């Protein structure tokens, strides 16, 4: 069916946060909310897209091109 990508992103982010009851903290970019952001190198719906940077609560936790922001294992992702 006809679905725009911007609507799909909203379903995945804002609506999911609302369903979990945390839309006052996350799910969209707004003043006072957690700044959890992924910067992609292309269309995030493409299987070829790669995350270039990840920010949690406004702080960089991953950078594809900077080793100091790359976790040594999956268990370390998101750790500060």
Residue pairs with C-beta under 8 A, 6 or more apart in sequence:
5 43
5 45
8 45
9 44
13 27
13 28
14 23
14 27
14 28
15 27
16 27
17 23
17 25
17 26
17 27
17 28
18 27
24 33
25 33
25 34
26 33
26 34
26 36
27 33
29 35
29 37
34 56
34 57
34 58
35 55
35 56
35 57
35 58
36 55
36 56
36 57
37 53
37 54
37 55
38 44
38 51
38 53
38 54
38 55
39 51
39 52
39 53
39 54
39 55
40 49
40 50
40 51
40 52
41 49
41 50
41 51
41 52
41 64
42 48
42 49
42 50
43 49
50 64
51 62
51 64
52 63
52 64
52 65
53 60
53 62
53 63
53 64
53 69
54 60
54 61
54 62
55 61
56 78
59 80
60 69
61 69
61 77
61 78
61 79
61 80
62 69
62 70
62 71
62 77
63 69
63 70
64 70
71 77
71 79
